[in-house]
Structures are given as C-alpha cells and as structure tokens.
Amino acid sequence: MEYITNQHFENEEISFDGAHYIGCSFKNCTIHIHKLNFDYDRCTFTDTKFKLSPKIYWLQNIYSLLPNSLRGNTVLQA
C-alpha cells in the first residue's frame, strides 16, 4: 500500500484505492472509492464529495469507513 503523508489536496479528483493517507487535508475534492483497500489517519475533509463505486455501494456499513468529522458540504454519492 502506498503511504501519502501530510499532503494538502484542493479542487482535485482523488482515488483512495491502494493508498494510506496520513495527516492529509482535502478541500473541495472528489474522492473516488472503487475498492475497500484504503486507509486514512488524522485527515481532514472540507466540502469534499465521496463517490462510491456501484460495486461496493451496497455495503451498509461503508459509512463507518468514512470520516465522522466532516466539515462544510461534504456528501456521499453513488
């Protein structure tokens, strides 16, 4: 798994697949999740959209994988 540390992302399209984000900030980004092989620690999400692949959207507990301290207009989309 690729480790990405202390990076600031703004106005970007990002795939979480295969990466572990540590101490990163995401502002006005779109995060794509196609597989459940990702992780994050100590990251912030402001006005960020999470787009889930239809292949994993059916998982009822996917919400527990997403940050519980989202800020702004952060949304989850399928």
N, C-alpha and C positions, 0 to 999 in steps of 0.2 A: 504494500500500500504506500502511495506517495504521501509524504508529510509536507504540509504547507503551513508555515508559521508566521504570525504577526504581519499579515498582509492586509491592505485596505482595498476593497473592491467597490467601485461605484459605477452605476449605469452599465453593468456587464451581464452577459449571459454565461452562467457557470454550470458545469456538470459536476455534481458531487460524487459521481461513481468512481470508486477506486482511490479516493483521497481521504486523508485525515487532516482537517483544518484545526489549527490550534491558535487561539488568540487573534483570530481574524475578525474584521468588521466588513459587513455587507450593507451597502446603502443603495436603495433603488435598483436592486439587481433582480434577475430572474434566475432561480436555481432549479435546474432540471434533475430529477431523480428517476433513473431508469432501473436501478437495481438497489438492493439494500446493503451493498458493500461500501459503506462510507461511515465516517465518524467525525465528530467535532467536539472541541472542548473550549470553553471560555470565549466563545464567539458572540458578536452582537449582530442583530438583523434589524435594519430600519427601512421601512417602506419597501420590503422585499417580497417577491412572489415565489412560492414553491409550486412547481409544476411536476405532478407525478405521472409517470407512465401508466397508461391504462392497464398494463400487465401487473402492476403492484397496487393500484388504487383500491382494489377490493379488500386489502388488509385493513381491518377495523382498527387495529392499534398502531397504525402508521403515525397518528397524531402524537403518540408518546415519543417518537423518534425526533420530532421537530422541537425547536426551542420553545420553552414555556414563558419566556420573557421577550416576546416580540414587540417591537415598537412601531408606531406610525400605522400605515395602511398595509401591513403585511397580510397576505392572503395565501390560501391553499387552493390550487386549481388542479383539475384532472385533464 
